[in-house]
Amino acid sequence: MELRQLEYFVAVAEERNFTRAAERVHISQSGVSAQIRQLERELGAELFDRSARSVTLTVAGKAALDHARAALAAAGALGQAVGEVTGLIRGRLTVGMVVGCTVTPLFDALAAFHRAHPGVEISLLEDGSDRLVEGVRSGALDLALAGLAAAPDGLETLTVISERLVAAVPPDHPLAGRDGVTLRDLGSHPIVCMPYGTGLRTVFDRACAARGLQPVIALQAGAADAVAGLAARGLGVAVLSESMAAAHRDRLTALTIEDVETPALLALVWRGGQGPAVREFVRHARRSFAVTAV
């Protein structure tokens, strides 16, 4: 039994998909499948039910998962302990980011960290914000840059952006002449917004629910540029953050949503008590984002 087999087993268990697991560990799907089969032969039991579209754990797989995670954590802790003594940071750092992320300070932090610690293998994954936060909680991710409606309980956060929501419309839209709008004003117009699981959408949905409103979400897109592009073509009112809308001021007018005061957040999240690699990356991230804010 090898550590890499346990790593692949945990990846498949968490992704519930052999293809995504292979992408996560950077080998072919056939390689992951072969190693899982070998592990199952060594253990004398099937770990996954492969009969459905989504791969699920068998009873044996469920029993093995926590032990596999513990073994991987122990191996990582061994490397970290030696690194603390020698001053060398090695191992792997798995970072998640929101789909379509264009926040260049994150890339600057990754580059600075890589130059300072070339012995650390960096993995970068894209996903929805809710899945990113869950990945950090479960240990599948070391850190993640995610959109949030509020700082998640039990996790450390570095808030990068905190902005109010705006409604963005083209110049010829009936709302374009106003300084601001309310959620009730938006009720008579189709909405173009980000999908469930994003911080911005969570803020919007909670504000509507608090007022008993059910807006018509006509179109959804995971990237701000796509939301803005759809609104610019008259397909609905875009709900974006202030900076997202500002990037399209040449074709959209941004109107403050007056009764949504809770900001949407973009934040780096990680678990407390992590090893030197995470602490060092957070240090580089603080520096990169601080330079951007100046």
Secondary structure, DSSP 8 states (H G I E B T S, - for coil): --HHHHHHHHHHHHHSSHHHHHHHHTS-HHHHHHHHHHHHHHHTS--EE-SSSS-EE-HHHHHHHHHHHHHHHHHHHHHHHHHHHHS---EEEEEEEETT---HHHHHHHHHHHHH-TTEEEEEEEE-HHHHHHHHHHTS-SEEEEEESS--TTSEEEEEEEE-EEEEE-TTSTTTT-SEE-HHHHTTS-EEE--TTSHHHHHHHHHHHHTT----EEEE-SSHHHHHHHHHTTS-EEEEEHHHHHTTTTT-EEEEETT--S-EEEEEEE-TT--HHHHHHHHHHHHHHHHHH-
